[in-house]
Amino acid sequence: MPGLPRGAEWIVILAIVILLFGPGRIGKVAGELGKGIRSFREGLSEGKQDEDSTDSSVDKESK
């Protein structure tokens, strides 16, 4: 039945990926992915802070 891989299939997929890319390359890619996610979250929080400061200044001007 087609669908998501289960149990042993994941082990085979992981083994193939390690053989193709090597453990060093996988670690490097994972590190870069983590940095990208961290940067994305920081950007979201900065945008939220900018939005909050803009909303408060609009509220002060309308009063």
Secondary structure, DSSP 8 states (H G I E B T S, - for coil): --SS--HHHHHHHHHHHHHHH-HHHHHHHHHHHHHHHHHHHHHHHHHHHHHHHHHHHHHHHH-
